Amino acid sequence: MLEIVLSLIGGLLVGILFKFIKLPVPAPPLIGIVGVVGIFLGAQLINAVFNVV
């Protein structure tokens, strides 16, 4: 969990820095991020199902 929080904080700091120096943010649009989260959750669901069986 600590890694997730530190990653989020690091990302926020880099995003702020990019805006201050007027660079485009090198991140996909929100819909792309939601898609990646869906892929991750789907994989975790399959792992959970196979571990129960």
Secondary structure, 3 states (H helix, E strand, C coil): CHHHHHHHHHHHHHHHHHHHCCCCCCCCCHHHHHHHHHHHHHHHHHHHHHHHC
